Structure formats: C-alpha cells, structure tokens
Amino acid sequence: MKLYRASVSDTVEEPSFWAEDIAHARRYTKMPGFGGPNLYETTVVASSDQILDLRTSPWITVHMKFGIDRADYVEPPWLDHEILGALAPVFRDHDYEWVRFSDSFGVTWMHVGQSRLDSAAHTQHAQNELQERGGEYPL
C-alpha cells in the first residue's frame, strides 16, 4: 500500500504521519504549522503482525494490549493523534512498524518502527510532483 505525507523537512522524522490518499496529503502542503511543501510517498513494508490497527475501538485495544487508559490523558479527543504519537516508543518496543487509526480525515498511518523509510524515493517523488504541477499543489 502506498502512503503520502507533506512536510517542511527534507527528511522524515519519527514518528511520522501518513495518509492513504494523495489528495489528503496535498491539503497539508498549504497548512501553516502542519505539513509543508514537500510531498512524500512511501510503501508500507511490514507483515500484518507489525501493523497495529486502531481503526475500531482504539482505546480499548490500547488498554488491552499495553495497559494504557485514555482517561489518564486530559487532552480532548480531537488530539488523540498527538497522544498516539507520544506513545510511539511503546508501540515500537512491542515490535510494531506502523499504527493505523481513524481520524476526522479518514485513516492515518503512523510510522513508529525501527526501519528507515526510503527518503531518496520520497524526495524524487516530491520533485516530480513539483515539476508536473509547476510548483503548485492543487487543494
């Protein structure tokens, strides 16, 4: 499966958040404080047991697998992605490469694993996109 993200950085930092839909990632190319002009693409390379699926009942799953309760966090539900990002080391320590969860935009994938993503391919994809679009991304 191919995933996409927008960023101001020339490198992919961990944890990193990815969209299944390139149009979703493109929205973040023009959101100050989120995303940025660089559009990246990667392919999920992981076995099913290396993907933590939190699309259904995420906090029940997190509690059952890791003993972590949502009630321990004061952040509003719309910031769950930040809580999940802070939990990336927990997921990594349990040998997960990817965490997939639902949010207001659809499904987001978070890379938490030890494996490095192919940033050279990402950079080339971003350069190709810029050339094809004349330096602009449609929203």
N, C-alpha and C positions, 0 to 999 in steps of 0.2 A: 504494500500500500504506500502511495506517495503522500507526503505531508508537506505543508508550506508554512512559512512564517516571515514576518517583516521585522527588521531590526535596524538600529542606528550603528551597530557594531559590525566590524569586518570579520568577527569570529563568533562562534556560537558558544555562549556561556551556559553553564548548567546550574539549576535545571532550566530547560528551555521549553517553551510552549509552542505547539504546532496545531495547525488547522488541517482538516481533511479536504477543504475546498479552497482552491487558489483565490477565488473571489473574496472569501472571508479574510485571507491573509492580506490581500491587496488593500482592504479597508484600513488596515493598520499602517500603511505606508504614509498616510497623511493625518495621523492622530498624534498631536503633540503629547509627549510623555509616555506614549505607548507605541510600540513598533518602531518604524523608521523607513527610510528609503530603500534599504537593501532587502530584496526578496530572496528567500532561501527555499530550497527544495531538498527533501531527503526521502529515503525509502526505509520503511520500518524493516529492520533485520533483527528478528527476535522470535523465539519459539513462543507458543501460547502460554507456557508457564512463566515466561519473563514479562508478560503483559498483565498488569493489574487493572481489571475492568471495574470501574466505579460508576458506570452509567446508571445502574439501578441500585437504589438504597446505599449510596456511597458511605455514609457514616456508620451504618450497621456493619458493612463489610470492613471498614477500617477498625471498628471496635472488635469485631470477631477475630480478625487476623493479627492485630497489633495491640489490642487493649487500650486504644486511644478513643476518648469520648469527645464529641463535638461540644458538649456542654462545658468543657474545660476552656473554651475559647470565647472571648467576648465580641469578636468581630461579627458584623452582620452577615447573613447568608450569602449576599452578593460578593463577599470577599473570600468565599471558600477556596477559590483558586490560589489565593495567597497563603492560606493555611496549608493546603496541599503542597504548595511549593516549599514551605518551611519544613514539611515532613519528608522531603525528597531523600535526605540521608537515611531515614528509617526504611523507606522503600528500597533504596539501593542496598542497604545492609541485608535485606531479605532477597537479594539477587534479582530484583526487577530491573528491567531496562526502560520500560515505558509504563506510564499510568494514563489511562483513558477515562475521561469523565464528561458529563453533560454540563453545559452552562447555557446562558441566555443566547449564545450564538450558535449552538448546536453541540458538536462533540469537539473537545480539546484533548490533545495528546501532550503529555509532559515527558520529556526525556530525562531520566534520572540515573541512567546506567553508567557503568564503567567504560563502555565502548565509546570511542570518539566518532562523531558524525563526520562525514566527508565534506569538510568545509570548502575544499577546492571545487567540488562539483556545485556547491551552493553558490559560490562566488561567480562561477561561469554562468549558471542559470540566471543570476541577477543581472549580469552584464548583457546576456542575450535579451532578457525582458526589457531592459532599458533601451537597447538599440531598436527592438521591434516597436516599442511604444514612443520613440522619440524623446525619451527621458521622462515621460509621464505615465502614471498608472491610472487607469480609469477606476472610478469608485463604483 
